[in-house]
Amino acid sequence: MNNAINLTGLKIWDGHNTLEADTLQIQAGKITFIGPREAVTGPTQNCAGLTAIPGLIDAHVHLELNPDNQNPPLQTDPAVIPLMHQRAFQMAQAGITTARDLGGGAWYELNLRDQIARGEVIGPRLLCSGQPITSPQGHCHFWGGEAKTLAEALAVLQRQVGKGVDLIKIMATGGRLTHGSKPTDSQFSQDILDALVATAHSHKLPVAAHCHGTEGIHRAALAGVNTIEHCSWVGRQGWAGDFQEDVAKVILNNGIWVSPTVNRGWQRMLDNPTNGVLHRVRSAYQKMLSMGIPLVASTDAGIPGVYHADLPHALRVFSEIAQLSPAQVLQTATSNAALALGIAQTTGTLAIGRDADVLLLDGNPIDDLSAVTRPVQVYCRGRGVLTD
């Protein structure tokens, strides 16, 4: 086949299982063959010692934010645009071929999304929410999505629809980044959340809800959001101190995915296991997993100290905190993440007809998860990132 890239000598993990095949073919941005070397013709690239896995998916990033800044921006500055391009390129270099951008103030990330899709800029496939809907002076109000009443909240939602977003983001609780905002506090009534989710779904748009406090988690789950971001179970006992099984059952029954935003900085919990936070967080994750609530890999990249290309390193921390095997944690960042984001027919697995989002690694991450931090080549929709 003309212009085909034939990668041979591989171990291949397709997002679910390790295959018997040793050859993967890419053509016109798609995976066109997976099988034995003998079945392909034309030039080949010897990839002995490498493992092919699906490109990674980070389900929660903020390309606008600078992780070196301790305070949020007062407003979106156009000077951030080239920095966003740089961050997107670094993400692709690290093997992140898809990401959800869950908040910005001026829709620059949507412009970047479209430039990447047209092949003008190298970066991950982006799914963007635009301005999050928040309460007056609520969490991330600096992005312009403040709303006091249902009518105002619906107006913010419609503004995002008009800009062409891929999903809607709602700040169901306060957060830590915004001065005066409290993670325990709910920001919207049940009626407002119900109406926002129903309206978003009427536009065929999924909803991601920022939720730290348990009351906000419960309201978002009852409203039927698609993903709960953070799901921190914050209560009087602190972080992860208020897990409630009846609320978790609502999450499960409504088919909601949990995006816990575990970044590599959470290593501090593992380094200090006697302070109680690790036990509470681990217990909450284990209870959700045992109930069948699915988790998806995410980092909240852009917040202080969380860099955009760090997902491969965060996966080890996530695996240790949640006590997931290498294969299980890789699924949270590939096949399961694609299901959660509604793009499983496009990416998330290595299969014929899927986009060629492929990560070639030095070593086998199923045996040694650290291999995911050693990319030799990355293909974003068939476009080589590290080398051509």
N, C-alpha and C positions, 0 to 999 in steps of 0.2 A: 504494500500500500504506500502510495507516495506521501512523503513528508511525515511518515509515522515515526514516533520515538519508541523503540523497543528496548525495554529495560529487562535484562536477563540476569540469572544467577541470584535472584532475590529470595528472601523469606517474605511472605505476604500475609499480613494480618488485615482482614477486610473490614474491621469494625465490630466483628462478632467472633470470628474464628481464624485460626491459622490455616491457610489453604495448602493443598498439595502443589499447587502451581508455583512456577519459578519465574514467570515472565509476565510483564504488564506492558500493554501497548497504549500509547496516547496519540490521538490524532484529532486535529481541529478542536482542541480544548476538551475532548471527551475521552473517557476510557473505552477503548474499542476491542480489547482482548485481554483476557486473563487465562493463562494456561501454560502448557509446556513449551519450552524453547523451540522444539522441533516444528511447531505449528505456525511459526511466523517466518516471513521472508524479509529480506532486506537487511540493512545495517543494524547492529545491536550495540548496546552499551553494557559492558560487563559490570554487574553490581554485586559481585560476590562479597559476602560479609555484611551486606546491607539488608535492612528490613524496610519494606514499604508498608505504611499505615495511612489511613485517611488524614488529610490535613486537620489540624486542631481547630476547635470552635471555642471562643471565649464569649459566653452569653451575657456579659455585663462589662462594658468599658465606657469611658468618656474620653474621646479623642481631644476634646477641647481643653481638658484640664491638664495642668502641669504638675506631675507628682513631686517636683521639688519645691512647690509652693505650699505653705502650711495653711494659707487662708484661701477661701474661694474668690473668684474674680468678682469685682463690683459690677462688671458688665462684659460682654463679649467684645474682644478687641480684634479687628481684622488682622493684626500682626500675628495672630495665632495660626493663620491658615497654612503657611509653609511648615510650621511645627507639626501640625496635624498630618500633613503629607509625610513628613519624616517619621512620625510615630507609626503611621500605617505601613510604611516600608519596613521598619524594624520588626513589626509584628509578622509580616510575611516572611522575612528572613528567619524568624524563630520557628516557623512552621504553623503559624496561626493563619488559616486561610478563610475563616469566617468569623465575624464578630457582630454582636449587637451593641450599638451605641445608644445608651439609655439616658441621654440628656445633654443638651447644648442650648445656647441662647439665641443663635442667629442662623441656624440651619446650615452652617458651613459643612457639617458632616454629611448632609444630604448631597451637597455639591460634590464632595469628595467621593461619596458612594457612586455617583453617576460617572465621574471621571474614571474610577477604577473599573466600573462595568464596561465602559467604552474602550478600555485598554490604554488610556492616556496616562494613567498613574498606576504604579505597582502597589498593591495592598490587598488586604483580605476583602472578601465579599462583605458588604456592610448592610445591616438591617438597622434602621434609625427611627427613633421615636420623637425627635425634635424636642420641643419645650415640655418638660413634665408639668402636669397639672398639680398645683399645690395650693395651700391655704395662704391668706395674707400674712406675709413675713414668715411663711412656713419654710420647710426644708427645700433648699435650692430655689428660693423665690427670685434669686438674682438672675435666673434664666428667663424670667418674664411670664411665667405661667400661673400667676396668682389668681385665685378665684374665691370669693366669699359665699356666693349663692350658686344654686344649680345652674341658673341661666348663665352666670359668668363662667362656670366650669365647662359648660357645653360650648361656650364661645371659644374658650381656649382649645378645646378638642377640635372644633371645626377649623380653627386656624391651622392646626397641625395637618388635618386632612387636606386642606387647601394647598399646603406645601408639599404634599406627596409622601408623607411618612409611611413606614412599613408597619408600625405598631404604635400604641398609645402607652405612655408611662404616667402612672398616678402615684403621688406620694401619699400613701395611706396613713403613714405615721411620720413623726419628726425624725431627725437624724442628728449625727454628731458634727457634721461639717458646717452646719449653719448656726451662727450665734443666736441664742435664744430659742432654738428648737430642741425639743426633748424626744429621744427615741421611744419613750414609753407612750407618748401622747398620740391618740388618733387625730387625724386632721380633717376627716370628712364623716358625715353621718352615713348610716346605712342606705338611706334613700338616695343620697347623691352618688354614692359608689354604685349602687344598682343601676341608676340611670346612665352613668358614664360608661359602664361596661356594656350595657345593652346597646347604647348608641355606637360605641366603637365596633361592636360585633355586627351591627347593622351595616357598617361600612366595610365589613370583611377584614377588620383589623384586630389582631390579638391585643391583649392588655397585660402589661407587666406592672406589678404593684410593689413599691418600696414598702417593706414592713419590718419593723423591729419589735415593737410592743405586741403582746399577745392579743389585745383587743383589736388592734388594727389588722393583724393577721386574720382574726376571725371574721371581721367585716369584709375584708378582701376576698376571703374564701367563699363566704356566703354570696357575694356579688358575682362569683364565677370568673375571676380573672384567670388568665392562662398560665402565668408564672408569678410566684411570690419571690421577690428578691430579698436576700438576706435571711428572712424567716428566723429572726434572732431569739424569739421567745423571751423578750426582755420583760421583767416584772420587778417586784420589790426585792427579790433575791439577786438581782443583777442579770448579766448577760446569760441567756439560756437557762434562767432560773424559774421560768414559768411555763414549761411545756405542759400542754393540756391535751389529753388524748381525745376528748370530744371535739376540739377544734381540729386536731390532726385528721379525724375521721371526715370532717367536712372537706378538707383539702383532698383527701383520698377519693371521696365519693364524687367530687366535682372534677376529677381528672386533672388536677393542677400540679404542675411541676414546681419544684423548689430549687431556686438558684442561690446557694448559700454564700457566694462571693468569698471563697477561701483563697487568700493570696499567700505568697511565700513569707510575708511578715508574720503570719500566724505560727511560724516556727517558735515564736516566743512562748506559746502555750506548751509546746512539746518540750521546750527547754526548762520550763518551770511547772511541772505537772502537779505539784502539791498545792497550788493556789486555788484550786477548785473550779476554775473556769474550764480547763480542759475536760474535766470529768463531766461537767454539765453539758458542754457543747457536744462531746462525744456521745453522751447518753441520749441527747435529743436526736442526733443524726441516726443513731442505732435504732431508736424507737420508730422514727419515720421510715427507715429502710425496712424494718421488720414488718411494718404494716403494709408495705408495698408502695409507699410514696417515693417517686423517682427524683433523684438529684441530678443537677446539671452543673458542669464545671463553669466557673465564672470567677472574676478577680476584682471587679470594681476598679479596673486600671484607670489611673489618672488622679485618684485621691492621694493625699500625702503619702509618699514612700512606696506607692504601688505603680510600677513601671509597665508600660503597655506590652512589652515583649516577654513578660515574666510568667505567662501561663505554664510553659513547660516545667519550670522550677516549682510552681505552685502545686502542680499535680502530685508531687511526692508528699508535700505537706498535707494536702487534701486526703490522700490515701491513708496516711498515718492517723490523722484526726478521726476520720470516718471509718477507719479500719476496713478499707477496700483493697482488694487485690490489684496488681497492676492492670490486668485486663478490665476489671470493673471500673477503675478510675479512668482508664483510657476511653471506655464507652461513654462516660459522662461528658467527655470532650470531643466525641466523634458521633457515633451512630445514635446514641440517646439524645445528645444535644440537638442533632438535626431533627429528631422527632419533636422535641420540645419547641423548637423554633418554627416548625411547620415546613421544613425544607428537605425532608428525608428523601424525596424523589429526585433531588438535585445533587445533594452532597451528603457527607457523613459516613459513607461506606465506599469501599472500592468494589465497584460492580460495573459491568458493561452498560454503557449509556449514561452513567453518572458523570458529572463534571470531573475533570482530572485535577482534583484537589488532593495532592499526593505528597507525603512526607517521607523522604528516604533517610534512614537513621543509621548511624554507626553502632551496630549491635542490635539486640532484640529486646524491646522494652517489655515484652511479656515476661522475660526472665530477669531483666534488670531495668527498672523504670527510668533510671538515670539516662538511658539511651535516648530518651525523648528530648534531652537537652543537647544532643549532638547531631544536629541536622547536617547532612552532606549535600542534599539538594531538596528544594521545595518547588512544587508546581502549584501555581494558583490558576485554576481553570486552564491547565495545560501550559502555562507560561512559566518557564524556569526563572527562579528568583536569584539563587546563589551563583549559578553559572548558566551559560547558554549552550 
